[in-house]
Each structure stands twice: as C-alpha cells, then as structure tokens.
Amino acid sequence: MTKVTTLNQFIIERQSEFPEATGGFSRLLHHIGIAAKKVNREVNKAGLVDILGRTGVENVQGEEQQKLDLYANETFLDELRASGECCGVASEENEEVVLFEEGLAQGARYVVCMDPLDGSSNIDVNVSVGTIFAIYRRLSPVGERVGQGDFLQPGRALAAAGYVIYGSSTMLVYSSGNGVNGFTLDPSIGEFCLSHPDIRFPQRGRIYSINEGNYERFPIGVKKYIKYCQEKDARTERPYTSRYIGSLVADIHRNMLKGGIYIYPETESHPRGKLRLQYECNPMAFIVEQAGGRATDGERRILDLEPEDVHQRTPFYAGSEAMMEKVTDFLRFFDSI
C-alpha cells in the first residue's frame, strides 16, 4: 500500500530541516489549510444555498463583491487570527490592512497578503476558482504595532507563498523556497495529501493564456506574439493552443503542469496592468520561479519590483522558460521601433 503523506506531516518533516524553526510557520500553514477546507465546503455547495450572487457592495478595486468573496475573506481572516502566528493581513477585499493586536498575535512574526477568492465571477457557472496567499516575515519589532512597511516588501523577501484551487478536486500548492509541492484534498479523511511532489514547469509549452477579447488594446509586441503563437510551424510545434479560464490560479496551475505561458499585459484602459502585485502577482511569481519558470512585468522580474501600495497593479507575464524568452524578445523588439 502506498504511504500517504498529509500536509501536516509534510510540514513537520520539512520543519526538521531547519533547526532554527520554532514551529510558528508550521502552525500558520496548518490554519491556512483549515480555512481552505472551509471555503472548499462552501464552494462545493454554493449552487444549493443562498451564498451565490452579488452583495451590492464594491471592494477597494471597484469590483462588485460576491457573497462567496466575503465568506472566503472572513474565513481566512478568522483562521489567520486564530493561528497566533500572523499579526496582520492585506486582502483584496479590504481597503486597509487588517491588524491582529490581541492575544498571541502580539508576538506573531508573520504578515500575510491574500486574494481570498480569485476568479469568483466564475463560481456560478461551475468553473474553477482559487485562493492566493503570500507570507512575509514582519520587519517591525515583535511586540510593536505592525506598520505599512511590513506589507510593502518585494516578492524576493517572501518566506512562502501558495494557492488553493477549488475545482474537480481541491488542491493546495505551496513553496517555502525549496521547490513546489501540491496536496490534494481527500474528502474521505478531510486531509490534504501529497499528490504532486516537486512540481516543475516544462521548459517549453504549447499553451498560451490571454484574454484575446482585449486584443485591440494590447501593446504591439503582445499582438505580434499572439500571431506568432497562431502561425503554423512544424519545427516549433506551432500553432499553440489558446486556453484562458479567467482565473489566475486555474490558468497558472494548468500551465505549470502542462507547459505554457500566461499573459495579462497593460492595456489602454489599464496602463499599469490590472492584476495586483502584492497578493496576486508576487505569490504566483514565487511559485512559478520555484517550479523553474519565469515571471516578469514584460521587462523586470516581478519579485524585484518595489511595491508602493498594497493594492498596486502590474502587468504580468509568467510561464515556461523558453516561451518567456520568446515573448520578451517580441516586447523588446517592437518597443524599440
């Protein structure tokens, strides 16, 4: 019989590799896993109860919040607070950072940036959605009030990052800087079990993921790259396949397993891009790089960008190494004309 490794077992085993570890990071991940199970339960029954639909309230991004967005946000906030290892959270759903200043949180060493329910507009048509999280070690002294600077660290300072994808099966994928591992929720025992050890991006892929409905608004280099992907060329196995779900988690997850590239460029209406740096692009870029891929804003490495605001936006290009090199060549050439 094949030995099953649960998420908690895996975390404990990895913790032993770091003699300086206190167990706090393990507890934090444990509570993230609990929150993911709770959200998964509600996602799975969302079509049966009055949790679908809109609230009539806009979040800080100017996007109308879905009921499930709010549930996911509150669930993760509650579990992060309960962990005693997190002293504050920056969330897509909250204009200001949420600080935990009571109880064990006073001595917490981590802050979290998160998108509690990525792609939630897909939920009522039964398409995969996800949660994205980024974990940073706090910069402010333990015991003092957390400051804005704790949440405005560049991605290269991440202690860990990950995502949960709620689909035909539910998976938690994370990295603490030593590769990427995926855990599938086994509903029969209620545990995340190691199913995808040491995930690696194929160096080359045949999938490109971009919302081609915005084609006319794209930079010229992106337009030319799309045409390149669509051209027939047996030597480079083109044309490539276009696959776009509209959920960052789902698109990156598929491309990481099969090989491909994800592009969300700047447009005329969003000259600085649309995806958020701190709780979407940084954690996903961290995962992509740990799996052997690359992630940039078209020029610069995402993890080297210096954030100025917790809701800052950026263009985002991420995927297989060879495909990233090609799209970068297109962007450089046509930007120079």
ZAPAKOL-524575 format. One record per residue (C-alpha): residue number from 1; residue in three letters; x negated, y negated, z. Coordinates in nm, 4 decimals. Layout:
<r NUM; ALA; <X; Y; Z>>
...
END
This chain:
<r 1; MET; <0.0000; 0.0000; 0.0000>>
<r 2; THR; <-0.1323; -0.3417; -0.0957>>
<r 3; LYS; <-0.2208; -0.5612; 0.2022>>
<r 4; VAL; <-0.0079; -0.8764; 0.2187>>
<r 5; THR; <-0.1751; -1.1965; 0.3392>>
<r 6; THR; <0.0636; -1.4595; 0.4698>>
<r 7; LEU; <-0.0041; -1.8325; 0.4558>>
<r 8; ASN; <-0.0650; -1.8460; 0.8317>>
<r 9; GLN; <-0.3073; -1.5526; 0.8182>>
<r 10; PHE; <-0.4907; -1.7102; 0.5269>>
<r 11; ILE; <-0.5213; -2.0451; 0.7068>>
<r 12; ILE; <-0.6559; -1.8793; 1.0216>>
<r 13; GLU; <-0.9089; -1.6743; 0.8233>>
<r 14; ARG; <-1.0287; -1.9851; 0.6393>>
<r 15; GLN; <-1.0472; -2.1803; 0.9638>>
<r 16; SER; <-1.3090; -1.9378; 1.0915>>
<r 17; GLU; <-1.5362; -2.0521; 0.8068>>
<r 18; PHE; <-1.5589; -2.3942; 0.9730>>
<r 19; PRO; <-1.6953; -2.3684; 1.3291>>
<r 20; GLU; <-1.6142; -2.7357; 1.3959>>
<r 21; ALA; <-1.2435; -2.6834; 1.3231>>
<r 22; THR; <-1.0113; -2.7384; 1.6174>>
<r 23; GLY; <-0.7003; -2.5744; 1.4745>>
<r 24; GLY; <-0.5222; -2.9039; 1.4183>>
<r 25; PHE; <-0.5411; -2.8821; 1.0402>>
<r 26; SER; <-0.4031; -2.5270; 1.0521>>
<r 27; ARG; <-0.1062; -2.6412; 1.2609>>
<r 28; LEU; <-0.0383; -2.9244; 1.0182>>
<r 29; LEU; <-0.0249; -2.6871; 0.7202>>
<r 30; HIS; <0.1914; -2.4469; 0.9201>>
<r 31; HIS; <0.4520; -2.7195; 0.9751>>
<r 32; ILE; <0.4388; -2.8220; 0.6081>>
<r 33; GLY; <0.5211; -2.4604; 0.5276>>
<r 34; ILE; <0.8178; -2.4672; 0.7673>>
<r 35; ALA; <0.9518; -2.7858; 0.6049>>
<r 36; ALA; <0.9150; -2.6261; 0.2611>>
<r 37; LYS; <1.1224; -2.3255; 0.3716>>
<r 38; LYS; <1.3990; -2.5544; 0.4990>>
<r 39; VAL; <1.4058; -2.7575; 0.1776>>
<r 40; ASN; <1.3993; -2.4375; -0.0292>>
<r 41; ARG; <1.7090; -2.3155; 0.1554>>
<r 42; GLU; <1.8981; -2.6341; 0.0705>>
<r 43; VAL; <1.7764; -2.6401; -0.2917>>
<r 44; ASN; <1.8994; -2.2845; -0.3378>>
<r 45; LYS; <2.2482; -2.3625; -0.2119>>
<r 46; ALA; <2.2682; -2.7185; -0.3439>>
<r 47; GLY; <2.5260; -2.6233; -0.6042>>
<r 48; LEU; <2.7549; -2.4797; -0.3380>>
<r 49; VAL; <2.7675; -2.7625; -0.0848>>
<r 50; ASP; <2.8042; -3.1378; -0.0841>>
<r 51; ILE; <2.4325; -3.2132; -0.0885>>
<r 52; LEU; <2.4067; -3.2809; -0.4596>>
<r 53; GLY; <2.4750; -3.6162; -0.6141>>
<r 54; ARG; <2.3732; -3.9751; -0.5557>>
<r 55; THR; <2.3744; -4.1731; -0.2336>>
<r 56; GLY; <2.4332; -4.5112; -0.3978>>
<r 57; VAL; <2.1088; -4.6332; -0.2387>>
<r 58; GLU; <1.7889; -4.7217; -0.4262>>
<r 59; ASN; <1.4470; -4.6328; -0.2890>>
<r 60; VAL; <1.1460; -4.8665; -0.2944>>
<r 61; GLN; <1.0747; -4.7620; -0.6541>>
<r 62; GLY; <1.4119; -4.8968; -0.7709>>
<r 63; GLU; <1.5314; -4.5408; -0.8351>>
<r 64; GLU; <1.8669; -4.4275; -0.7016>>
<r 65; GLN; <1.8093; -4.1761; -0.4246>>
<r 66; GLN; <1.9653; -3.8329; -0.4493>>
<r 67; LYS; <2.1155; -3.6744; -0.1377>>
<r 68; LEU; <1.8626; -3.3930; -0.1538>>
<r 69; ASP; <1.5804; -3.6519; -0.1739>>
<r 70; LEU; <1.6865; -3.7903; 0.1613>>
<r 71; TYR; <1.7236; -3.4451; 0.3156>>
<r 72; ALA; <1.3752; -3.3423; 0.1990>>
<r 73; ASN; <1.2247; -3.6679; 0.3228>>
<r 74; GLU; <1.3756; -3.6353; 0.6703>>
<r 75; THR; <1.2867; -3.2660; 0.6922>>
<r 76; PHE; <0.9192; -3.3212; 0.6142>>
<r 77; LEU; <0.9029; -3.6241; 0.8444>>
<r 78; ASP; <1.0510; -3.4185; 1.1283>>
<r 79; GLU; <0.8079; -3.1298; 1.0811>>
<r 80; LEU; <0.5042; -3.3551; 1.0424>>
<r 81; ARG; <0.6032; -3.5357; 1.3617>>
<r 82; ALA; <0.6574; -3.2036; 1.5416>>
<r 83; SER; <0.3129; -3.0752; 1.4398>>
<r 84; GLY; <0.1438; -3.3258; 1.6724>>
<r 85; GLU; <-0.1396; -3.3450; 1.4175>>
<r 86; CYS; <-0.0026; -3.6259; 1.1975>>
<r 87; CYS; <0.0064; -3.9887; 1.3130>>
<r 88; GLY; <0.1759; -4.1413; 1.0085>>
<r 89; VAL; <0.3334; -4.0768; 0.6689>>
<r 90; ALA; <0.3575; -4.2737; 0.3446>>
<r 91; SER; <0.6535; -4.1437; 0.1450>>
<r 92; GLU; <0.8060; -4.2280; -0.1895>>
<r 93; GLU; <1.1377; -4.2695; -0.0107>>
<r 94; ASN; <1.0201; -4.5260; 0.2481>>
<r 95; GLU; <0.9131; -4.8809; 0.1668>>
<r 96; GLU; <0.6896; -4.8989; 0.4746>>
<r 97; VAL; <0.4696; -4.6270; 0.6184>>
<r 98; VAL; <0.6296; -4.4256; 0.8994>>
<r 99; LEU; <0.4171; -4.4171; 1.2160>>
<r 100; PHE; <0.4301; -4.1498; 1.4857>>
<r 101; GLU; <0.3180; -4.3064; 1.8112>>
<r 102; GLU; <0.4707; -4.0853; 2.0768>>
<r 103; GLY; <0.3556; -3.7656; 2.2466>>
<r 104; LEU; <0.0830; -3.5562; 2.0867>>
<r 105; ALA; <0.0839; -3.7784; 1.7766>>
<r 106; GLN; <-0.1162; -4.0374; 1.9727>>
<r 107; GLY; <-0.4198; -3.8129; 1.9392>>
<r 108; ALA; <-0.3472; -3.6951; 1.5837>>
<r 109; ARG; <-0.6323; -3.7009; 1.3343>>
<r 110; TYR; <-0.4443; -3.6921; 1.0024>>
<r 111; VAL; <-0.2134; -3.9051; 0.7885>>
<r 112; VAL; <-0.0006; -3.7703; 0.5039>>
<r 113; CYS; <0.1159; -3.9219; 0.1749>>
<r 114; MET; <0.4031; -3.7356; 0.0109>>
<r 115; ASP; <0.6678; -3.7197; -0.2567>>
<r 116; PRO; <0.9267; -3.5102; -0.0704>>
<r 117; LEU; <1.1249; -3.4064; -0.3786>>
<r 118; ASP; <0.9615; -3.4586; -0.7167>>
<r 119; GLY; <1.1911; -3.4272; -1.0194>>
<r 120; SER; <1.5115; -3.4346; -0.8141>>
<r 121; SER; <1.7136; -3.5619; -1.1110>>
<r 122; ASN; <1.6782; -3.2061; -1.2467>>
<r 123; ILE; <1.8415; -3.0394; -0.9485>>
<r 124; ASP; <2.1999; -3.0467; -1.0726>>
<r 125; VAL; <2.1021; -2.8665; -1.3951>>
<r 126; ASN; <1.9072; -2.5940; -1.2094>>
<r 127; VAL; <1.5593; -2.6985; -1.3271>>
<r 128; SER; <1.2506; -2.6625; -1.1058>>
<r 129; VAL; <1.1703; -2.9413; -0.8595>>
<r 130; GLY; <0.8898; -2.9768; -0.6090>>
<r 131; THR; <0.7207; -3.1420; -0.3121>>
<r 132; ILE; <0.3771; -3.3063; -0.3312>>
<r 133; PHE; <0.1575; -3.3792; -0.0280>>
<r 134; ALA; <-0.1823; -3.5352; 0.0356>>
<r 135; ILE; <-0.3636; -3.5065; 0.3697>>
<r 136; TYR; <-0.6261; -3.7603; 0.4773>>
<r 137; ARG; <-0.8371; -3.7803; 0.7921>>
<r 138; ARG; <-0.7474; -4.1054; 0.9658>>
<r 139; LEU; <-1.0053; -4.3849; 0.9578>>
<r 140; SER; <-0.8751; -4.5787; 1.2577>>
<r 141; PRO; <-0.9964; -4.4657; 1.6025>>
<r 142; VAL; <-0.7914; -4.1859; 1.7567>>
<r 143; GLY; <-0.5548; -4.3285; 2.0158>>
<r 144; GLU; <-0.5190; -4.6644; 1.8451>>
<r 145; ARG; <-0.2375; -4.7746; 1.6160>>
<r 146; VAL; <-0.2698; -4.6414; 1.2622>>
<r 147; GLY; <-0.3470; -4.9119; 1.0050>>
<r 148; GLN; <-0.2701; -4.9642; 0.6375>>
<r 149; GLY; <-0.6265; -4.8675; 0.5526>>
<r 150; ASP; <-0.5634; -4.5127; 0.6718>>
<r 151; PHE; <-0.3170; -4.4712; 0.3830>>
<r 152; LEU; <-0.5232; -4.6555; 0.1204>>
<r 153; GLN; <-0.8111; -4.4119; 0.0913>>
<r 154; PRO; <-0.9267; -4.3000; -0.2553>>
<r 155; GLY; <-0.8462; -3.9466; -0.3609>>
<r 156; ARG; <-1.2065; -3.8339; -0.3225>>
<r 157; ALA; <-1.1567; -3.8703; 0.0559>>
<r 158; LEU; <-0.8743; -3.6128; 0.0674>>
<r 159; ALA; <-0.9006; -3.3451; 0.3335>>
<r 160; ALA; <-0.6436; -3.1332; 0.1494>>
<r 161; ALA; <-0.3583; -3.1575; -0.0979>>
<r 162; GLY; <-0.0912; -2.9369; -0.2374>>
<r 163; TYR; <0.2562; -2.8931; -0.3744>>
<r 164; VAL; <0.5596; -2.6724; -0.3371>>
<r 165; ILE; <0.7558; -2.5681; -0.6446>>
<r 166; TYR; <1.1175; -2.4641; -0.5963>>
<r 167; GLY; <1.2073; -2.2509; -0.8961>>
<r 168; SER; <1.2946; -1.8913; -0.9832>>
<r 169; SER; <1.0587; -1.8208; -0.6957>>
<r 170; THR; <0.9269; -2.0728; -0.4455>>
<r 171; MET; <0.5516; -2.1279; -0.4277>>
<r 172; LEU; <0.3235; -2.3331; -0.2057>>
<r 173; VAL; <-0.0073; -2.4188; -0.3722>>
<r 174; TYR; <-0.2827; -2.5993; -0.1833>>
<r 175; SER; <-0.6544; -2.6725; -0.1647>>
<r 176; SER; <-0.8736; -2.7951; 0.1168>>
<r 177; GLY; <-1.1708; -2.8441; -0.1144>>
<r 178; ASN; <-1.2664; -2.4788; -0.1623>>
<r 179; GLY; <-1.0608; -2.3753; -0.4626>>
<r 180; VAL; <-0.6864; -2.3466; -0.5141>>
<r 181; ASN; <-0.4613; -2.0727; -0.3778>>
<r 182; GLY; <-0.0909; -2.0085; -0.4336>>
<r 183; PHE; <0.1580; -1.8469; -0.1958>>
<r 184; THR; <0.4998; -1.7171; -0.2996>>
<r 185; LEU; <0.7866; -1.7204; -0.0518>>
<r 186; ASP; <0.9104; -1.3685; 0.0228>>
<r 187; PRO; <1.2724; -1.4230; 0.1300>>
<r 188; SER; <1.2926; -1.0761; 0.2836>>
<r 189; ILE; <1.0459; -1.1722; 0.5580>>
<r 190; GLY; <1.0674; -1.5507; 0.5353>>
<r 191; GLU; <0.6943; -1.5933; 0.4802>>
<r 192; PHE; <0.4726; -1.7447; 0.2122>>
<r 193; CYS; <0.2443; -1.4644; 0.0887>>
<r 194; LEU; <-0.0787; -1.4990; -0.1071>>
<r 195; SER; <0.0133; -1.4233; -0.4691>>
<r 196; HIS; <-0.2244; -1.6374; -0.6754>>
<r 197; PRO; <-0.5743; -1.6378; -0.5232>>
<r 198; ASP; <-0.8380; -1.8718; -0.6637>>
<r 199; ILE; <-0.6284; -2.0294; -0.9406>>
<r 200; ARG; <-0.8392; -2.1593; -1.2304>>
<r 201; PHE; <-0.7391; -2.3863; -1.5194>>
<r 202; PRO; <-0.8183; -2.2199; -1.8531>>
<r 203; GLN; <-1.0844; -2.4345; -2.0190>>
<r 204; ARG; <-0.8707; -2.4592; -2.3287>>
<r 205; GLY; <-0.4962; -2.4510; -2.3685>>
<r 206; ARG; <-0.2232; -2.4736; -2.6305>>
<r 207; ILE; <0.0414; -2.6716; -2.4392>>
<r 208; TYR; <0.0798; -3.0487; -2.4344>>
<r 209; SER; <0.3289; -3.2058; -2.1945>>
<r 210; ILE; <0.4520; -3.5582; -2.2572>>
<r 211; ASN; <0.7896; -3.7301; -2.2875>>
<r 212; GLU; <0.7890; -3.7787; -2.6636>>
<r 213; GLY; <1.1099; -3.9803; -2.6400>>
<r 214; ASN; <0.8851; -4.2728; -2.5445>>
<r 215; TYR; <0.6583; -4.2214; -2.8474>>
<r 216; GLU; <0.7061; -4.5699; -2.9931>>
<r 217; ARG; <0.5971; -4.7265; -2.6615>>
<r 218; PHE; <0.2759; -4.5237; -2.6272>>
<r 219; PRO; <-0.0778; -4.6594; -2.6858>>
<r 220; ILE; <-0.2088; -4.5879; -3.0348>>
<r 221; GLY; <-0.4645; -4.3376; -2.9040>>
<r 222; VAL; <-0.1906; -4.1289; -2.7419>>
<r 223; LYS; <0.0194; -4.1383; -3.0605>>
<r 224; LYS; <-0.2764; -4.0150; -3.2646>>
<r 225; TYR; <-0.3475; -3.7381; -3.0138>>
<r 226; ILE; <0.0139; -3.6167; -3.0332>>
<r 227; LYS; <-0.0151; -3.5993; -3.4129>>
<r 228; TYR; <-0.3409; -3.4067; -3.3707>>
<r 229; CYS; <-0.1614; -3.1561; -3.1430>>
<r 230; GLN; <0.1107; -3.1103; -3.4072>>
<r 231; GLU; <-0.1244; -3.0571; -3.7035>>
<r 232; LYS; <-0.1848; -2.7066; -3.8320>>
<r 233; ASP; <-0.5449; -2.5884; -3.7901>>
<r 234; ALA; <-0.6196; -2.2174; -3.7511>>
<r 235; ARG; <-0.9726; -2.2851; -3.6242>>
<r 236; THR; <-0.8448; -2.4724; -3.3180>>
<r 237; GLU; <-0.5218; -2.2680; -3.2900>>
<r 238; ARG; <-0.3020; -2.5641; -3.3680>>
<r 239; PRO; <-0.0259; -2.6677; -3.3769>>
<r 240; TYR; <0.0013; -2.6709; -3.0000>>
<r 241; THR; <0.3282; -2.6110; -2.8179>>
<r 242; SER; <0.5183; -2.9049; -2.6694>>
<r 243; ARG; <0.6548; -2.8317; -2.3208>>
<r 244; TYR; <0.7903; -3.1084; -2.0954>>
<r 245; ILE; <1.0129; -3.0450; -1.7937>>
<r 246; GLY; <1.0182; -3.3914; -1.6403>>
<r 247; SER; <0.8992; -3.2641; -1.3020>>
<r 248; LEU; <0.5302; -3.3395; -1.2416>>
<r 249; VAL; <0.4925; -3.0363; -1.0152>>
<r 250; ALA; <0.6515; -2.7967; -1.2632>>
<r 251; ASP; <0.4599; -2.9289; -1.5650>>
<r 252; ILE; <0.1202; -2.9228; -1.3903>>
<r 253; HIS; <0.1890; -2.5807; -1.2369>>
<r 254; ARG; <0.2712; -2.4234; -1.5748>>
<r 255; ASN; <-0.0269; -2.5823; -1.7476>>
<r 256; MET; <-0.2660; -2.4786; -1.4712>>
<r 257; LEU; <-0.1620; -2.1150; -1.5100>>
<r 258; LYS; <-0.1392; -2.1077; -1.8898>>
<r 259; GLY; <-0.3754; -2.3861; -2.0033>>
<r 260; GLY; <-0.2616; -2.7246; -2.1247>>
<r 261; ILE; <-0.2587; -3.0991; -2.0752>>
<r 262; TYR; <-0.0138; -3.3344; -1.9046>>
<r 263; ILE; <0.0087; -3.6992; -2.0148>>
<r 264; TYR; <0.2043; -3.9855; -1.8606>>
<r 265; PRO; <0.0431; -4.2950; -2.0160>>
<r 266; GLU; <0.1061; -4.6622; -1.9742>>
<r 267; THR; <0.3888; -4.7995; -2.1915>>
<r 268; GLU; <0.5165; -5.1404; -2.2897>>
<r 269; SER; <0.7694; -5.1321; -2.0057>>
<r 270; HIS; <0.5214; -4.9842; -1.7545>>
<r 271; PRO; <0.1780; -5.1273; -1.8433>>
<r 272; ARG; <0.0253; -4.9832; -1.5241>>
<r 273; GLY; <0.1886; -4.6447; -1.5703>>
<r 274; LYS; <0.4843; -4.5044; -1.3788>>
<r 275; LEU; <0.3531; -4.2272; -1.1539>>
<r 276; ARG; <0.2392; -4.3232; -0.8041>>
<r 277; LEU; <-0.1289; -4.2909; -0.7220>>
<r 278; GLN; <-0.1267; -4.2028; -0.3524>>
<r 279; TYR; <0.1398; -3.9353; -0.3305>>
<r 280; GLU; <0.1680; -3.8043; -0.6862>>
<r 281; CYS; <-0.1490; -3.8514; -0.8890>>
<r 282; ASN; <-0.4182; -3.8205; -0.6186>>
<r 283; PRO; <-0.2938; -3.4912; -0.4721>>
<r 284; MET; <-0.2242; -3.3408; -0.8144>>
<r 285; ALA; <-0.5628; -3.4584; -0.9452>>
<r 286; PHE; <-0.7307; -3.2988; -0.6411>>
<r 287; ILE; <-0.5600; -2.9678; -0.7178>>
<r 288; VAL; <-0.6421; -2.9945; -1.0895>>
<r 289; GLU; <-1.0122; -3.0602; -1.0238>>
<r 290; GLN; <-1.0372; -2.7851; -0.7622>>
<r 291; ALA; <-0.8956; -2.5480; -1.0248>>
<r 292; GLY; <-1.1584; -2.6527; -1.2803>>
<r 293; GLY; <-0.9597; -2.9108; -1.4782>>
<r 294; ARG; <-0.9900; -3.2872; -1.5099>>
<r 295; ALA; <-0.7654; -3.5816; -1.4212>>
<r 296; THR; <-0.8077; -3.9462; -1.5280>>
<r 297; ASP; <-0.6121; -4.2650; -1.5927>>
<r 298; GLY; <-0.7345; -4.2454; -1.9520>>
<r 299; GLU; <-1.0744; -4.3903; -1.8608>>
<r 300; ARG; <-1.1581; -4.3395; -1.4948>>
<r 301; ARG; <-1.1442; -4.0358; -1.2715>>
<r 302; ILE; <-0.8189; -4.0527; -1.0715>>
<r 303; LEU; <-0.9900; -3.9573; -0.7452>>
<r 304; ASP; <-1.2266; -4.2555; -0.7762>>
<r 305; LEU; <-0.9544; -4.5192; -0.8094>>
<r 306; GLU; <-0.9404; -4.7624; -0.5166>>
<r 307; PRO; <-0.5776; -4.7988; -0.4014>>
<r 308; GLU; <-0.4409; -5.1407; -0.3111>>
<r 309; ASP; <-0.0837; -5.0422; -0.2222>>
<r 310; VAL; <0.0769; -4.7172; -0.1050>>
<r 311; HIS; <0.3266; -4.7368; -0.3941>>
<r 312; GLN; <0.0668; -4.8271; -0.6585>>
<r 313; ARG; <0.1226; -4.6809; -1.0055>>
<r 314; THR; <-0.1249; -4.5493; -1.2594>>
<r 315; PRO; <-0.1375; -4.3773; -1.5989>>
<r 316; PHE; <-0.2085; -4.0060; -1.5576>>
<r 317; TYR; <-0.3841; -3.7558; -1.7819>>
<r 318; ALA; <-0.4586; -3.4093; -1.6376>>
<r 319; GLY; <-0.5374; -3.0676; -1.7715>>
<r 320; SER; <-0.7794; -2.8225; -1.9236>>
<r 321; GLU; <-1.1352; -2.9495; -1.9670>>
<r 322; ALA; <-1.1540; -2.9179; -2.3476>>
<r 323; MET; <-0.8156; -3.0829; -2.4028>>
<r 324; MET; <-0.9053; -3.3682; -2.1683>>
<r 325; GLU; <-1.2275; -3.4273; -2.3600>>
<r 326; LYS; <-1.0347; -3.4479; -2.6868>>
<r 327; VAL; <-0.7669; -3.6901; -2.5666>>
<r 328; THR; <-1.0377; -3.9084; -2.4076>>
<r 329; ASP; <-1.2163; -3.9231; -2.7446>>
<r 330; PHE; <-0.8937; -4.0392; -2.9107>>
<r 331; LEU; <-0.8306; -4.3059; -2.6472>>
<r 332; ARG; <-1.1860; -4.4419; -2.6686>>
<r 333; PHE; <-1.1938; -4.4490; -3.0470>>
<r 334; PHE; <-0.8608; -4.6208; -3.1041>>
<r 335; ASP; <-0.9028; -4.8630; -2.8135>>
<r 336; SER; <-1.2238; -4.9845; -2.9775>>
<r 337; ILE; <-1.0568; -5.0682; -3.3088>>
END
